[in-house]
Amino acid sequence: MKLLCVMMFTACAALAAEKKLKLEELPPAVQTAVKEQTKNATLVGLSAEKEKGKTTYEVETKIGGKSRDLLLDETGAVVETEEEVDLAAVPALAKAAIQKRATGGAISKVEKVSARAATSYEATIRMKAGATREYSVNADGTPHKKD
């Protein structure tokens, strides 16, 4: 019985997993959006993920040595961006909250996340033991709740 449960869980996880794609495998509207969004960027990767019956497309890019990931819907509309930023570019309250949370570790990356009309900041913190963790805050320094 346990083996069956493990197999079913693994199968479900595989179905929800991202699928790597080539540009020509994307729907035409998404291809157009990717071409537009990568004019001044280097395309690093493309993938699709189906969740709750909806497919989204992740476009991984680099601009000026920094990462920028876009999440597109099936029409090619940008629904979320994750842009690597310097800690100095983060609003003061958010920066202070991230620095406090990183006590005992080192901030290795900070991303500005824009989804709909909301903006948050996500920091990757490398702890002394080698583990990494992510911490996400709103511009006012309050913890950001993900959907």
C-alpha positions in Angstrom: 0.0 0.0 0.0 2.8 2.4 0.9 4.5 1.7 -2.4 1.3 2.5 -4.3 1.0 5.8 -2.5 4.6 6.7 -3.2 4.1 5.8 -6.9 0.9 7.9 -7.1 2.6 10.9 -5.4 5.5 10.7 -7.8 3.3 10.5 -10.8 1.3 13.5 -9.6 4.4 15.5 -9.0 5.7 14.6 -12.5 2.5 15.9 -14.0 2.8 19.3 -12.2 6.5 19.6 -13.0 7.9 22.1 -15.4 8.5 21.0 -19.0 11.5 22.5 -20.8 10.5 23.8 -24.2 12.0 25.3 -27.4 10.7 28.6 -28.7 9.0 26.9 -31.7 7.0 24.7 -29.3 5.3 27.7 -27.7 1.8 28.9 -28.8 2.1 31.7 -31.4 1.1 34.5 -29.0 3.6 33.3 -26.4 6.3 33.1 -29.1 5.6 36.7 -30.0 5.8 37.9 -26.4 9.0 36.0 -25.8 10.6 37.6 -28.9 9.5 41.1 -27.7 10.6 40.5 -24.1 14.1 39.2 -25.1 15.0 42.0 -27.6 17.6 43.4 -25.1 18.2 40.2 -23.2 19.8 36.8 -23.5 17.3 34.0 -23.5 18.5 31.4 -20.9 15.5 28.9 -20.9 11.9 28.3 -21.6 9.5 26.0 -19.7 5.8 25.4 -19.2 3.8 24.4 -16.2 0.2 23.3 -16.0 -1.5 24.0 -12.7 -5.2 24.0 -11.9 -5.9 23.5 -15.6 -4.0 26.6 -16.7 -0.7 26.6 -18.5 1.9 29.3 -17.8 5.2 29.8 -19.5 8.4 30.8 -17.7 11.0 32.8 -19.7 14.4 32.9 -18.1 16.6 35.7 -19.3 19.8 37.6 -18.4 20.2 41.4 -18.8 23.5 43.0 -17.9 24.6 39.9 -16.0 21.5 39.8 -13.8 18.7 37.4 -14.1 15.1 38.4 -15.1 12.4 35.7 -15.2 9.0 36.3 -16.7 5.8 34.3 -16.3 3.5 34.5 -19.2 -0.1 33.2 -19.6 -1.5 31.4 -22.6 -2.2 34.7 -24.4 1.4 35.9 -24.0 0.6 38.5 -21.3 3.2 39.0 -18.5 1.6 37.9 -15.2 4.8 38.1 -13.1 8.4 39.3 -13.3 11.3 38.4 -11.1 14.2 40.8 -11.6 17.6 40.5 -9.8 18.4 43.7 -8.1 21.2 45.1 -5.9 20.3 45.2 -2.2 20.9 49.0 -2.4 17.9 49.3 -4.8 15.5 47.7 -2.3 13.2 50.1 -0.3 14.7 50.9 3.2 12.1 49.0 5.2 12.2 45.9 3.0 16.1 46.1 3.0 16.2 46.3 6.8 13.8 43.3 7.2 15.9 41.2 4.8 19.1 42.1 6.5 17.6 41.2 9.9 16.5 37.9 8.6 19.9 37.2 7.1 21.6 37.5 10.5 24.0 34.6 10.7 24.1 34.1 7.0 24.9 36.0 3.7 22.5 37.4 1.2 23.4 35.9 -2.1 20.6 37.2 -4.4 17.7 39.7 -4.2 14.9 39.8 -6.7 12.1 42.3 -7.2 8.9 40.4 -7.8 6.1 42.1 -9.6 2.8 40.3 -9.9 -0.4 42.1 -10.9 -0.2 45.5 -9.1 1.9 44.1 -6.1 5.7 44.3 -5.7 7.7 42.3 -3.2 11.3 41.5 -2.7 12.7 37.9 -2.4 16.1 37.3 -0.9 18.1 34.1 -1.1 20.1 33.7 2.1 23.0 31.3 2.4 23.4 30.1 6.0 26.7 29.2 7.7 25.7 25.5 7.6 25.5 25.7 3.8 21.8 25.6 3.5 19.9 28.3 1.6 16.5 29.7 2.3 14.3 32.3 0.7 12.7 35.2 2.5 10.1 37.4 0.8 8.9 40.8 2.1 6.7 43.6 0.9 8.1 47.1 0.3 7.1 48.1 3.8 9.1 45.2 5.3 6.2 43.0 6.2 6.4 39.3 5.3 5.0 38.6 1.8 2.4 35.9 1.6 2.6 33.9 -1.6 -0.6 32.8 -3.3 
